[in-house]
Amino acid sequence: MSDYTYCLPVSEEKFFQVVISELKRKHADMSWEVLRTATLSIEDLGTSYYVDGARGSRWDAKGINIKFALPSAAIEELDKPQIKSTLFDVCQSLIPSEVGYDLKGIIFIPDLTLEFSLDSDIDTLTTIDVFGSASLQILSDEIKKNLKEDKPELALDRLHTFSTRFFRQLCTKYKLPYDKEDGLHTLFGKYRKHLEASNIVDSNMTLQILKVYTNILSEYNQVRNNRSFAKQANMQSYYCYSQIY
């Protein structure tokens, strides 16, 4: 009979807090603010040796994955070999030997509690201050109409036009210079820098997340300009809509 407890001595929430603390202490050269939005959970894979047969896998230990549930935008930022390797080492070092866990992997998964819901999120456009612009209101109506009629490729195109005009108006409102050729991600980047310089946003985590969204909007330009009517347009359209709004 094994002497392992097969249970952490603290809750998963507390373990996550210690992981963040150790990451900041041992790896201060890397930014971990985005990870703070995650929810940690432990996935039991069964007997460690039979999971992968790897050297060092104990016959009486349990193989586990540690999962981090995050907004999709944050996954894009964190799902990199160096970050996962650092996370693996820190998490493994914090698991007491008497627990009997063999860590197999670090996995980032979408936080399903934050994912896109068409019925509730379609109305988001009606709450956006469009500064009395009739053209933006027309675009807003077209986007909602196309989504309700299951025409995501058309909604994707109109959403891009809406977003570009929306951020141009924001730049104009706050006297931020821009060129007519500036892409959506560039316009958003100017507004983000304005928020940071004006100390309107005082949370470093929020600023890090906004930087991630700058990258998403850059990819959105590619999807809209090159693949709006491709086979996978349906999924891409809903994904872009959910991430931007």
GIMOHU-V986189 format. One record per pair of residues at least 24 apart in sequence whose C-alpha atoms are under 10 Angstrom apart, sorted by the first residue. I is the first residue (numbers start at 1). J is the second residue. D is the distance in Angstrom with one decimal. If there is no record, write none. Layout:
BEGIN
I:J:D, I:J:D
END
This chain:
BEGIN
1:60:8.8, 2:60:6.6, 2:61:8.5, 2:100:9.0, 3:60:9.3, 3:98:7.4, 3:99:8.7, 3:100:8.5, 4:60:8.3, 4:61:7.6, 4:62:9.5, 4:97:8.3, 4:98:5.2, 4:99:5.2, 4:100:5.1, 4:101:8.7, 5:61:9.8, 5:96:10.0, 5:97:9.7, 5:98:6.5, 5:99:4.8, 5:100:6.7, 5:101:9.2, 6:44:9.7, 6:61:7.9, 6:62:7.3, 6:98:8.1, 6:99:4.9, 6:100:5.5, 6:101:6.7, 7:95:9.8, 7:96:9.7, 7:98:9.1, 7:99:5.7, 7:100:8.1, 7:101:8.4, 8:42:9.9, 8:94:9.9, 8:95:7.3, 8:96:7.7, 8:98:9.3, 8:99:6.3, 8:100:9.3, 8:101:9.0, 9:95:9.1, 9:96:8.4, 9:98:9.9, 9:99:8.1, 11:41:9.8, 12:39:8.8, 12:40:6.4, 12:41:6.3, 12:42:7.6, 13:39:7.6, 13:40:6.8, 13:41:8.4, 14:40:9.6, 15:40:8.4, 15:41:9.6, 15:91:8.8, 15:94:8.3, 15:95:9.1, 16:40:6.1, 16:41:8.8, 16:68:9.4, 16:91:8.9, 18:90:9.7, 18:91:9.2, 18:94:8.3, 19:87:8.2, 19:90:6.8, 19:91:6.4, 19:92:9.9, 19:93:9.7, 19:94:7.7, 20:87:9.4, 20:90:9.3, 20:91:9.7, 22:87:9.8, 22:90:7.1, 22:91:9.1, 22:93:9.9, 22:94:9.1, 23:86:8.2, 23:87:7.7, 23:89:9.9, 23:90:7.0, 23:91:9.4, 26:86:9.8, 26:90:8.8, 27:86:8.4, 27:90:9.8, 30:83:8.7, 30:86:10.0, 31:78:9.9, 31:83:9.8, 31:205:9.5, 31:208:8.6, 32:78:9.0, 32:83:9.4, 32:205:8.6, 32:208:9.3, 33:203:9.7, 33:204:7.2, 33:205:4.9, 33:206:8.4, 33:207:9.2, 33:208:6.8, 33:209:8.4, 34:70:8.9, 34:71:9.6, 34:73:9.6, 34:74:6.3, 34:75:9.1, 34:77:8.1, 34:78:8.0, 34:204:9.3, 34:205:6.0, 34:206:8.2, 34:207:9.3, 34:208:6.4, 34:209:6.3, 34:212:9.0, 35:68:8.3, 35:69:9.4, 35:70:7.8, 35:71:9.9, 35:74:7.5, 35:75:8.9, 35:77:9.4, 35:78:7.7, 35:205:9.0, 35:209:9.9, 36:68:10.0, 36:70:9.2, 36:205:7.9, 37:68:9.3, 37:69:8.5, 37:70:6.5, 37:71:8.0, 37:74:8.5, 37:111:9.9, 37:205:8.5, 37:206:9.9, 37:209:9.6, 38:67:9.3, 38:68:5.7, 38:69:5.2, 38:70:4.8, 38:71:7.9, 38:74:8.9, 38:75:9.7, 38:108:9.1, 38:109:9.6, 38:110:9.6, 38:111:8.1, 39:67:8.0, 39:68:5.5, 39:69:5.1, 39:70:6.9, 39:109:9.8, 39:111:8.1, 40:66:7.0, 40:67:5.7, 40:68:4.7, 40:69:6.5, 40:70:9.3, 40:107:9.9, 40:108:9.5, 41:65:8.5, 41:66:6.0, 41:67:5.2, 41:68:6.6, 41:69:8.1, 41:107:10.0, 42:66:4.8, 42:67:6.1, 42:68:9.0, 42:103:9.7, 42:106:9.8, 43:67:7.1, 43:103:9.9, 43:105:9.9, 43:107:9.8, 44:101:9.0, 44:103:9.9, 45:102:9.8, 45:103:9.8, 45:104:8.9, 46:101:10.0, 47:101:9.5, 47:102:9.2, 48:100:9.3, 48:101:7.9, 48:102:6.3, 48:103:8.7, 48:104:8.6, 49:102:9.2, 51:104:8.5, 52:104:8.6, 54:104:9.7, 56:102:8.7, 57:101:9.7, 57:102:6.8, 57:103:9.4, 57:104:9.4, 58:100:8.6, 58:101:9.0, 58:102:7.6, 60:100:7.6, 60:101:9.4, 61:98:9.8, 61:99:8.4, 61:100:4.8, 61:101:5.7, 61:102:6.5, 62:99:9.1, 62:100:6.2, 62:101:5.0, 62:102:6.0, 62:103:8.5, 62:104:9.8, 63:100:8.6, 63:101:5.9, 63:102:4.8, 63:103:5.9, 63:104:6.2, 63:105:9.3, 64:100:10.0, 64:101:6.5, 64:102:6.1, 64:103:5.1, 64:104:5.7, 64:105:7.3, 64:106:9.3, 65:101:9.6, 65:102:8.7, 65:103:6.0, 65:104:5.5, 65:105:4.9, 65:106:5.9, 65:107:6.9, 66:91:8.3, 66:92:9.8, 66:103:7.5, 66:104:8.2, 66:105:6.5, 66:106:5.2, 66:107:6.3, 66:108:8.7, 67:105:8.4, 67:106:6.0, 67:107:4.7, 67:108:5.7, 67:109:6.9, 68:106:7.8, 68:107:6.3, 68:108:4.9, 68:109:6.1, 68:110:8.4, 68:111:8.5, 69:107:8.6, 69:108:6.0, 69:109:4.9, 69:110:5.4, 69:111:4.7, 69:112:8.0, 69:113:9.5, 69:114:9.9, 70:108:7.0, 70:109:6.3, 70:110:5.2, 70:111:4.8, 70:112:8.5, 70:113:9.6, 70:114:8.5, 70:115:9.9, 71:108:9.7, 71:109:8.4, 71:110:5.7, 71:111:5.5, 71:112:8.3, 71:113:9.1, 71:114:6.7, 71:115:7.6, 71:209:9.8, 71:243:8.7, 72:108:9.3, 72:109:8.0, 72:110:5.5, 72:111:7.4, 72:112:9.5, 72:114:8.9, 72:115:8.2, 72:216:9.9, 72:239:9.2, 72:242:9.7, 72:243:7.7, 73:110:9.1, 73:209:7.8, 73:210:9.6, 73:211:9.9, 73:212:6.3, 73:213:6.7, 73:214:9.9, 73:215:8.9, 73:216:7.1, 73:243:7.2, 73:244:9.9, 74:108:9.3, 74:110:9.0, 74:208:9.4, 74:209:7.1, 74:212:6.9, 74:213:8.8, 75:107:9.8, 75:108:6.3, 75:109:7.4, 75:110:7.5, 75:111:9.8, 75:212:9.6, 76:108:9.5, 76:212:7.9, 76:213:9.8, 76:215:9.1, 76:216:8.6, 77:208:9.7, 77:209:9.1, 77:211:9.5, 77:212:6.5, 77:213:9.7, 77:215:9.0, 77:216:9.9, 78:108:8.1, 79:106:9.5, 79:107:8.4, 79:108:6.9, 79:109:9.8, 84:108:9.2, 114:242:9.3, 114:243:9.9, 115:239:9.1, 115:242:7.1, 115:243:8.6, 116:238:7.7, 116:239:7.7, 116:240:9.8, 116:241:8.1, 116:242:5.0, 116:243:8.0, 116:245:9.1, 117:238:9.4, 117:242:7.9, 118:144:9.8, 118:147:8.1, 118:148:8.5, 118:238:8.3, 118:241:9.3, 118:242:8.4, 119:147:9.6, 119:148:8.6, 121:241:8.8, 121:242:7.6, 121:245:7.5, 122:147:7.8, 122:148:8.5, 122:241:9.0, 122:242:9.4, 122:245:9.0, 124:245:7.0, 125:245:8.0, 128:166:9.5, 128:245:9.9, 129:166:9.1, 130:162:9.9, 130:165:9.5, 130:166:6.9, 130:167:9.8, 130:169:8.2, 130:170:9.1, 131:166:9.1, 131:169:8.0, 131:170:9.1, 131:173:9.3, 133:165:9.8, 133:166:9.3, 133:169:9.3, 135:162:8.6, 135:165:9.0, 136:161:8.9, 136:162:6.1, 136:163:9.0, 136:165:7.4, 136:166:7.3, 137:162:8.9, 138:162:9.2, 139:163:9.6, 139:165:9.9, 143:241:9.8, 147:237:9.4, 147:238:8.7, 147:241:9.9, 150:234:8.7, 151:233:9.7, 151:234:7.9, 151:237:9.2, 152:228:9.0, 152:229:9.3, 152:233:7.2, 152:234:5.5, 152:235:8.2, 152:236:8.5, 152:237:5.4, 152:238:6.8, 152:241:9.3, 153:224:8.6, 153:227:9.1, 153:228:5.6, 153:229:5.9, 153:230:8.5, 153:231:9.8, 153:232:9.4, 153:233:5.7, 153:234:6.3, 153:235:9.3, 153:236:8.5, 153:237:6.1, 153:238:9.0, 154:224:9.8, 154:228:7.9, 154:229:8.4, 154:233:9.5, 154:234:9.8, 154:237:8.7, 155:228:9.6, 155:234:9.8, 155:237:7.3, 155:238:8.9, 155:241:8.6, 156:220:9.2, 156:223:8.9, 156:224:6.7, 156:228:7.0, 156:229:9.5, 156:233:8.4, 156:234:9.0, 156:236:8.3, 156:237:5.2, 156:238:8.0, 156:239:9.7, 156:240:7.6, 156:241:7.4, 157:221:9.9, 157:223:9.5, 157:224:6.1, 157:225:8.4, 157:228:7.0, 157:229:9.5, 157:237:8.8, 158:224:9.5, 159:224:9.4, 159:237:9.2, 159:240:9.0, 159:241:7.6, 159:244:9.4, 160:184:7.8, 160:217:9.4, 160:220:8.1, 160:221:7.8, 160:223:10.0, 160:224:7.2, 160:225:9.5, 160:240:9.5, 160:241:9.5, 161:224:9.8, 163:187:9.6, 163:188:9.2, 163:217:9.8, 163:244:8.9, 164:188:8.7, 167:191:7.6, 183:217:8.9, 183:218:7.9, 183:221:7.5, 184:214:8.7, 184:217:6.5, 184:218:7.2, 184:220:8.6, 184:221:7.1, 185:213:8.4, 185:214:5.3, 185:215:7.1, 185:216:7.9, 185:217:4.9, 185:218:5.1, 185:219:8.7, 185:220:8.5, 185:221:7.9, 186:214:7.8, 186:215:9.8, 186:217:8.7, 186:218:8.1, 187:214:9.2, 187:217:9.9, 188:213:8.7, 188:214:6.6, 188:217:8.2, 188:218:9.8, 189:213:9.1, 189:214:6.2, 189:215:9.4, 189:217:9.6, 190:214:9.9, 213:243:8.1, 213:244:7.9, 216:240:8.3, 216:243:8.1, 216:244:8.5, 217:243:9.2, 217:244:8.0, 220:244:9.5
END
